[in-house]
Amino acid sequence: MPTWPHPESKSAALFERARRVLPGGISRGQTWIDPFPIYVREASGAEVTDVDGVTRIDFLNNFASLIHGHSHPEVVRAVAEALPRGSVYSMPNAVELDLAELLCERIASVEQVRFCNSGTEAVMLALKAARARTGRPRIAKVEGSYHGMYDYAEISLDASPANWGNRPTPVPFAHGTPSGVLADTVIIPFNDVETAEAMLREAGDSLAAILVDPAPAQVGMMPMSPAFAAMVRKVADDIGAVLVCDEVIALRIGYHGGQARVGLRPDLTTMAKIIGGGYPVGAIGGTREAMAVFSHEHGKPLNPTSGTFTSNPISMTAGLVTMRLLDEAAYDRLEAIGNRARAALGEVMRATGFPGQVTGMASMLHLHAHERTITDHRSAYHQPEEAARLRRIYRGLTDAGCMISPRGACFLSTVNTDAHIERLAAGLRGCIERMD
Ligand SMILES: Cc1ncc(COP(=O)(O)O)c(C=O)c1O
C-alpha cells in the first residue's frame, strides 16, 4: 500500500479534498509539510498512526501542548466522566477554581488567574491589561520570539538579515500590519543586556509592557540569563512598565514555571498548552495588583474580557488531571530524559562530523544545522543552505518514524522512553549518513 508522500496514499487523497475547502488545504500553518500533510488516524501514548497505517514516535506532542503524550488514560477517564454533565455552560464551575488554585500554588508570582482559550488570547489579554493599567500604548518584545498571533506580539518573528537592521527594528510579520502597530512595538535582542536596556530606557514611559519568554523556542530554547532577567525587572520597575512572562511553553521546564528556573519575577504570566491537558485553553496569571484590571468589583473593569468557551469544564478537567500528574518527580524525569536526548543527538552529530548542534533545556530540544554559538535570534538564524540541511534531517527522521518539527524542535513527554531516544538518535545517524 502506498504511504505518505506517495501521490496514491490516503493522505494525498485527503489533501486533494482539503484544497477545495481549506485555503492551501490546511487549517493551521504548523500542520503544513512538503509536499502535503500527513493525515492522522489515531494517537495513543507516544505513538501517532497515520491514515495509511504508518506509526511514528511523537517527539513534537502537538507543539509542546501534550506533556503526558496522547490520550493519557487518567485524562481520558476524567473527561469521559465529565462529558455527560455538559460541555460548557453560561455559569461558572468549580473545576476552574481547582486549576486556578493549583497554578497559584505552583507559580510564586501568580496570585490570581483569568482563563481564556489559547496562548494567543492570553498574550493579547496580558498586553491589553498592561495598557489598561499604565495608560500607555507601546509593547517591547524580543526579536524572533513567538508569542502567538496578536499583531503586536508577532512583530519581528521572522526578521532576517535582509530587514533586521543593525539594532533590532520592528519588522512586520503579516502583510497589512498597520504602521501604528510597528510604531508601538519596540524590538530588543535576547540576552544582550546592554543593548536591550538602552532600548527599553529610550522607550521609557511610552512602554506599557515588556514581554519575554524564559527560553524562547525560536532562539533554540536557550535560557534567559540571570543578568537579563534582573535587567528587565529593574527597568520595568524604573519606567513603570508591566513585566509579562510568556510561559505558554516554558511552564513545561519547571514545576514552579520557567520563571523560577531563570530567576524572573514578572507582574503577569501567560499560560496555555499543557494546562489544558490536550484541550483548548489559555490563562493569564499575576499579582493581585496587576490582575485588578480584569475585576468588575469597582465598576466596569479597566480591561473587560469575555469568551464563550472560557473555563469550560472539559478543558479545566483535562488540565487539572494533567497538572496533578505533572508532579515534581515527573519534572525530574522529563529533565533527565531531555538531558539524555540532547547528549545522544549531540554525540551522533560529533561522530558523523555533521556541522550542527543540539540546544534546549529540560524536556525541550532543538536541532540546528550550524555550529555558531547561539545566544539570540540572529545567531540561531539558518542561512538558506543550512535551513535546507535541517529540512533534510526533518524529512529523514519522518521517514525513520520520528516526528519532530520541520524546524528541528522536539518537546518530550512523560511517556517518552530511552528506547524512543535511541530510535531518534539512530534515525538522525541514518539521515546524516545518507546526505552527500
Ligand atoms: C511562547 C508561545 N506563546 C504563545 C503561543 C500561542 O499559543 P496558541 O497556539 O495556544 O495560541 C505559543 C504557541 O506556540 C507559544 O509558543
The ligand as an ORCA input file, in Angstrom:
! r2SCAN-3c Opt
* xyz 0 1
  C       5.589     31.028     23.647
  C       4.244     30.976     22.968
  N       3.339     31.936     23.243
  C       2.116     31.917     22.681
  C       1.746     30.930     21.810
  C       0.364     30.915     21.187
  O      -0.372     29.878     21.739
  P      -1.660     29.278     20.962
  O      -1.128     28.479     19.818
  O      -2.358     28.465     22.006
  O      -2.465     30.446     20.511
  C       2.650     29.904     21.501
  C       2.280     28.820     20.569
  O       3.076     28.008     20.160
  C       3.941     29.939     22.086
  O       4.847     29.006     21.795
*
